[in-house]
Amino acid sequence: MEKKKVEEKPKTVVSNSSEDPVSEEIIRINKNPLLSPEVKSVFIRIAKEQNKCRNSYKGMKCIPAGEFIRGSNSKFSNEHPAEKVYISEFYMDTYEVTNEDFRKCLDAGKCSDCLKTKKCKKVGPNYGWRYRAPKQPILGISWYSAKEYCEFMGKRLPTEAEWEKAARGPESFLYPWGNTKATCMHAIIEDELGRKGCVEKKVYPPKDMPTREIGTRPPGIYGLYDMAGNSWEWVNDFYTSSYAKCGEACKRKDPRGPCAGKEPCKGHQRKIVKGGSWWWDYSHARGARRRSHDPKNYPEYHHFGFRCAKD
């Protein structure tokens, strides 16, 4: 009599962290002492969603499609009103663009706005690629130079709504790590004693204050670093004094602001920076915070940097 074949159950394979990015991310999240249990559960859920994204790009994180509450009803009227918007899946640089990153664009002769205006030599002397560590965020950069760099890399500047979702997540947290007030443990900001950049003592003149190397603080939601503090970050949108005044261009699905950020745009000249910097206090590190600036802005020691996005 022929014996019945017994089907063997498939073996469970436990992937190590190098082969299983989700497990690696969950381990990192659980080890972060700055996250509450509730926030950790959100981060873990998002890490699993990110694993289902269409693509994977080196040095970038997926921001899955979905809704979030953009803006706020805070004391800053330019953040009004808080409204639900939908953002399609996109990808964001894990880190701010650094001095060594930007140097590649200059060496290739592609960041022409910076070169033709001869402003590259004025990106400093205290904040520029010539004078700061390779891994510190590039600063003193115009919106045009930021745009050129992203295009050189086959990317683009994020929209304001994309940037804000990447900083706040689907739960619309105040900060990239949840709703806990920003401290120097979370971000490179001005502390409660008025010390810029979380240094141990005040430094004068303020232009002698450096940023910090990227990634010195734990990553926030989506695994992105320095989405609060260190340097302000340019986004693609033209500025309006409130979302209400922006109208349909700032509503519903994938809002891109007036003229979709393209020039010329009648009645709009200024662009937006997000995320706060080492110079500003916790209130400016909120994801909803927004400031307007001349896109040609090349201040002597200002703190404008950027990161890129991709569809």
N, C-alpha and C positions, 0 to 999 in steps of 0.2 A: 504494500500500500504506500502510495506516494505521500511523503510528508508535506504538509502545508508550509509554504514559505512565510516566515514571520517578518512583516515589514518593520524595519528599524525606524525608530523615530529620528528625525533629523537632529543633529547635535546643535545645541545653542552655542553660538560663537560670541564670545565677549570681546569686543573690539577695544584695543588700547586707545589712549587719548590721541595719539598721532594719526590713527586711522578713523577715529570717530569724533569729528569736530563738535558735535552736539554735546557728547559726554564731557569733552574738554571744557566747553563753555559752561556747562552746568557746574562742574567742579570749581571753576573760577568764580562763578556767581555765588556759590555757597560759602566760599572762603572770604568774600568781601564783607568786612565787619561794619561797613557804613550803610549797608542795606538792611531794612527791616524785613521780617519774614514775609509780610504781605508784598513788598516790592520784589523780593527774591522770586516769589511765585509768578509774578508778571514777567520778570526777566527770563525765567526758565521757559515759560509759555512762548515768548517771542523767539527765543533761541531755537525752539522746535519749528516754529513757523518759518524762520529764516532758512532752515535746512530744505524747505520745499520750494525755494525761489527758483526761477527759471535758469539763472546764470550764476557763475562764480567768477569774480574778478580779483586778481591779486591786489592786496592792499586796500580793498573796499569791503563794505558790509552791505548786505541787502536790507532794504527797508520795505517790508511786505505791504501790499496794498491794503487800504482800509481807511476808516474815518478817525478823526480826532477833533478836539475842540481847539481851534486856532484863535489866538488873541486872548484878551482877558478884560475884566471890568475893574482893573486896578486904578490907582490914582493917576496913572499915565494915560491920558486920553487918546494918545495915538495907538494904543493897543485895543481900543474899543471898536466894535463890540466883540465879545467872545461868541464865536459861531462854529457850527459843525461843518467841516469840509472833508472831501474824499481825496486821497492821494493815491495814485497808481504806484505799482511797484517801481522802485528805482534803487540805485546804489550810491553810496556815499563813501568818500575817503575815510579810512579808519583814523587817520591823523591829519592835523593841519599841515599844509605845505611848508617844508623847511627851507632853510638857507641853501643847503646842498641840493635839494630838489630844484629850486628856482634857478640855481646856477647852471643847470643842464640846459634850461631854456635860453639863458643868456648866451652860453657858449655856442648854441646852435643858431644864434642870431634870429630867433623866432619871437622873443618878447620885445618886439620893435618899439612899442610905445615907451617902454622904459629906456631903451637905447637911444631913440631919436630925440627924446627930450633931455637926454643926458642927466636924467634924474637918478639913474642907478647909483651914481657916485654920491647922491644925497640921501640914499636910503641908509641913513646913519649920520655921522660916523658911529653913533652909539647903537643903532638898531639895524644895521644893514648886513647883507650877505658877506660883505668884505670884512666885517668886524665882529661877527658873532659866531658862536659855535654852529657846526653843520646841522645839528639836530634841533636847534631852536627854530621856532616858527619865523618865516620871513615876515618882516614888518615894514611899514612905510610904503606899502605898495598901493598903486592906484587901482581902481576897479578895472580899467582897461588892461593893465598888466596882468591882473588876476584872470581876466577872461582869456587873454592870449595864452597864458600858461595852460589853462585847462584845455583849450583847443589843441595846443601842441601835444598834450597827453591823450588826445582823442576823447576828451570829456567835455564838460561844460560846468558853469557855475550853477549851483542849486537855486531853485526858486525860494522865495522867503517861506512859503508854506511847506515845501519839502524840508528845508533846513529846520523849521520849527518842529515838524513832526519827528525828525531824527533826534531832536534834543529832548522831546517831551514824551514821545510814544503814544500809543492808542488810548492810554488812560489820561493823557494831557497833564502829566505831572508838572509841577512848578519848575523843577530842575531835572537834569539827566539822571539823577539817582533817586528821585521821588520828591516828596514835599518837605523834606527836612531842610531848614535854612542852610545856605552855603557857608562853609567855614574853610579855613586853609587846609583842612584834611581832604576836602572835596575838590577844591579848585585853586588856581593861582589868581588871587584877587587881592583887594585891599582888605585887611582885617579890621576888627572892631576897634583897634587902637590906632587906626589910621596908617598902618605900615603897608606900603605898596608892595605887591608881589609876594606877600607872606614872608618877608625877610625879618630877621631878628631885631633890626633897628631901622629907623628912618634914614633914607639916603637922599642927599641933596648934591647938585641939582637933580630933579626927577629924571632927567634924560640919562643919568648914569645908572638907572635901574634896568636890569636885564629881565627878559622873560625867563622861563625855565625850559629845559628840553622837553620835547613832546612826550606825553605818556607818563609823566611823573605822578599822576593821580590815577586812581582806579577808573576804568571805563564806565560810561553810563549805559543807558538803555541802548540796545542794538550793538553793544560792544564798541562804541565810538569813544575816543579819548578827547579831552579838552574841549568838549562842546559848551563848557562854561568856563570863563576866565582864560588866562594866558594871552590870547589876542582876539580882538574883534574880528569877525569874518564877513567879508563881502558876500552878498547874494545878488541874484540877477535882476531883481525887481526895481522898478522906479518907486520912489517914496510918495505916499499920500499921508496927510495928517491924521487920518483914521481909516479903518476899513470901510466904514459907512460911506465916506466920501469917495472911496475907490469904486463902489458900485459892483456891477456884475463881474468885473475883471478880478475881483477878490472873493468870489463866492463859489459854492458848490464843489465841482470836480476839478482838480488840478489847477487851482487859480494861479495865474502868472502875473497879476498886477497890470497896471496901465500899459497898453501897447505890447503886451507880452514881454516887456523888458527891452524891446527893440527901439533903436534910434532911427530917425528923430521921433520924439513923442511930445506933441504940442502940450504945453503947460506943465511939463515934467522934466526936470533936469537932474535931480538928486537921486542917488541910489541908497541902499539900505545896508547897514552892518548889524550883525547879531552876535549874541553870546557873551558880551562883556569882555573885560581884560584885566590884567594885573593891576591896572591903575584904578579900577572902579570897584565899588563895594558889592555886597551880595545881591542887592536889588537889581543890578544890571546883569547878573549872571542868570537870571530867569530866562527860560526859553521863549517867553512871549515878548521880552524886552526888544525894542527896536530903536535905532537911531538913523538919522539921515545924514548923508555927506556928499559933497561934490565928488563925482567919480574921478576927477583929475587930481584929487587930494593927495599931495605929497608932503605931508608935514615933516618937520625936521626930526621929530622923535615920536611920532604918533604910533598907535598900536593897532594898525589895520593889517590883518593877514587874510587867509582864506583856505578853503578846501574845495575839492571838485566833486561833481556828481556825474552819473551816467545812467542812461535809460536801460 
